Amino acid sequence: MTSPYRVVLGAAFDELHPRLRTYFDAIPDGAVGRGSGVFETVGTPRRWVWPVLAWFARAHVMFPVWERDVPFTVSNRAVMAADGAPAVAATRSFDLTALGRRRTALMVDEIGVSGGALIDRLGDPVRAEALFRATVRDGGLRLRSTAVRLVVGGRRVPIPRLVAPVVVLTERWDDAGGRQEVSIVVAVPVIGRIYQYTGRFRYGIEKGERSE
């Protein structure tokens, strides 16, 4: 199965750092990509946003927290999207602390291809969809959202561009540390940053499935 990142980037895919090509290339049938690391920050200190994030948290998208040094794992699997395009289904597990107690929160999404762009279907059930423009810079991948829509009652509701959140994801390889760096920032016009997570992790492809 072809990687959605390779489909969208075309020849630019080979400009990625070799270790990032492993991460973004097609995952062999019967294999799973697994990684683990630590996020330096997760969430937002703007507590007035938390009620909205709580709605997304019920579908495993974003969480109403502001935490540091959060251990996490990620697992990626190659799937076929409902529209028949190649996709990658990802599950990220965050080891959060709430009121002094540890709890695990999941983020679930599926990256596919739509109209020559990457599309991220967020949540289980899907709560939002974001279209991304993908570029390669200095061996790293940068995704910037071009459109965001909510999924409510099975209907896709576009958010007007003037008020739509802008999602920026960057992935780089740190040669010195031997780890992958990831950063996601969600910002809203006028208001500014309302959500983020930034950290480092190690990743590899494992042959065969194993129980979670």
C-alpha positions in Angstrom: 0.0 0.0 0.0 1.3 3.5 -0.9 2.0 6.0 1.8 -0.3 9.1 1.7 2.7 11.3 2.4 4.6 9.9 -0.6 1.5 10.4 -2.8 1.2 14.1 -1.8 4.9 15.0 -1.7 5.9 13.2 -4.9 9.6 13.7 -5.7 9.9 15.9 -2.6 9.4 12.9 -0.4 13.0 11.8 -1.1 14.2 15.2 0.3 13.2 14.1 3.8 15.8 12.9 6.3 16.3 9.1 5.8 14.9 8.5 9.3 11.8 10.5 8.5 11.3 8.6 5.3 11.0 5.5 7.4 8.4 7.1 9.6 6.3 8.6 6.7 6.7 5.8 4.1 4.3 2.9 3.6 4.0 0.5 6.5 4.3 -3.1 5.3 1.2 -5.4 5.5 1.1 -7.1 8.9 3.5 -4.6 10.4 3.0 -1.7 12.8 5.1 1.4 13.5 5.7 2.0 17.2 7.3 4.8 19.0 7.7 6.2 22.5 9.0 9.4 24.0 8.1 12.5 26.1 6.2 15.6 25.3 7.6 18.7 26.8 4.2 20.3 26.8 0.6 19.1 26.1 -2.6 21.2 26.0 -3.1 24.9 26.8 -2.9 27.1 29.9 -6.0 29.0 28.6 -8.5 27.3 30.8 -11.5 29.1 29.2 -10.8 26.8 26.2 -11.0 23.6 28.2 -14.9 23.1 27.9 -14.5 23.0 24.1 -11.5 20.6 24.4 -13.5 18.4 26.8 -16.0 17.8 23.9 -13.1 16.8 21.6 -11.6 14.6 24.4 -14.7 12.4 24.5 -13.8 11.4 20.9 -10.0 11.1 21.6 -8.8 14.3 19.8 -7.6 16.9 22.3 -7.6 17.2 26.1 -8.5 19.9 28.6 -5.1 19.9 30.3 -1.8 21.9 30.5 0.9 19.5 31.5 4.7 19.1 31.0 7.0 16.1 30.6 4.2 13.8 29.5 5.3 10.2 28.5 3.6 9.0 25.3 3.5 6.2 22.8 2.4 6.1 19.2 1.3 3.2 16.9 0.8 3.6 13.2 -0.9 1.1 10.9 -1.6 1.2 7.1 -5.3 1.1 6.3 -7.6 1.8 3.4 -9.8 4.9 4.0 -13.5 4.8 3.3 -12.9 6.5 -0.1 -10.4 3.8 -1.1 -7.3 6.0 -0.8 -4.3 4.8 1.2 -4.2 6.1 4.8 -2.4 5.7 8.1 -4.4 5.1 11.3 -2.6 6.4 14.4 -3.2 6.0 18.1 -1.2 8.1 20.5 -1.4 7.3 24.2 -0.6 10.2 26.7 0.3 9.4 30.3 -1.4 12.5 31.9 -1.6 13.6 35.5 -5.0 14.8 36.6 -5.5 16.0 40.2 -2.3 14.2 41.2 -3.4 10.9 39.7 -2.1 9.2 36.5 -4.4 8.6 33.7 -4.1 7.5 30.1 -5.7 9.6 27.3 -5.8 8.6 23.7 -5.6 10.6 20.5 -6.9 8.8 17.4 -6.7 10.0 13.8 -6.4 8.8 10.2 -4.3 10.6 7.6 -5.3 10.1 4.0 -5.4 11.9 0.7 -8.2 14.1 -0.7 -7.9 16.2 -3.9 -4.1 16.0 -3.9 -3.8 17.2 -0.3 -3.4 15.4 3.0 -6.6 15.0 5.0 -6.5 14.3 8.8 -9.7 12.7 10.1 -9.6 13.3 13.8 -11.4 11.3 16.5 -13.3 8.1 17.1 -16.0 8.9 16.0 -14.6 11.5 13.7 -15.1 15.0 15.2 -13.1 17.1 12.7 -11.3 17.0 9.4 -8.4 19.2 8.4 -6.8 19.5 5.0 -3.0 20.2 4.9 -0.4 21.6 2.5 2.8 19.6 2.9 6.3 20.9 2.3 9.8 19.6 3.0 12.3 22.0 4.6 15.8 21.1 5.5 15.0 17.4 5.6 11.9 18.0 7.9 8.2 17.8 7.1 5.9 20.8 7.6 2.1 20.6 7.4 -0.1 23.7 7.5 -3.9 23.4 7.4 -5.7 25.0 4.6 -9.3 24.2 5.7 -10.9 22.8 8.8 -14.4 21.4 9.2 -16.3 19.9 12.1 -18.2 16.6 11.8 -21.6 16.9 13.6 -24.3 14.3 13.3 -22.6 12.9 10.3 -22.5 16.3 8.5 -19.3 18.1 7.6 -19.5 21.8 8.6 -16.8 24.0 7.2 -15.4 26.6 9.5 -15.0 30.0 7.7 -11.4 30.8 6.9 -11.5 34.1 8.8 -12.1 32.3 12.1 -10.8 28.7 11.3 -8.1 27.4 13.5 -4.7 27.0 11.8 -2.9 23.8 12.6 0.9 23.6 12.0 2.8 20.4 12.4 6.6 20.0 12.0 8.6 16.8 12.2 12.4 16.8 12.2 15.2 14.4 13.0 17.7 15.3 15.6 21.0 13.7 14.5 22.8 14.6 17.8 20.1 13.1 20.0 19.1 10.3 17.7 15.4 11.1 18.1 12.5 12.4 16.1 11.1 15.8 17.1 7.5 16.7 16.7 5.5 19.9 17.3 1.8 20.6 16.7 0.4 24.1 17.3 -3.3 25.0 16.9 -3.9 28.8 16.7 -7.1 30.8 16.1 -7.0 34.2 14.3 -6.9 37.2 16.8 -6.9 34.8 19.8 -3.6 33.0 19.1 -2.4 29.6 20.3 -5.1 27.5 21.9 -3.5 24.0 21.9 -0.1 22.4 21.4 2.1 19.4 22.0 5.9 19.3 21.5 8.3 16.5 22.2 10.8 13.9 21.1 10.6 10.1 20.5 12.1 7.0 19.0 10.3 4.9 16.4 10.6 1.7 14.5 8.7 -0.7 12.3 7.7 -4.0 14.0 6.7 -7.1 11.9 3.6 -8.8 13.0 0.8 -7.6 15.3 0.8 -7.8 19.0 -1.9 -7.1 21.6 -2.0 -3.6 23.0 
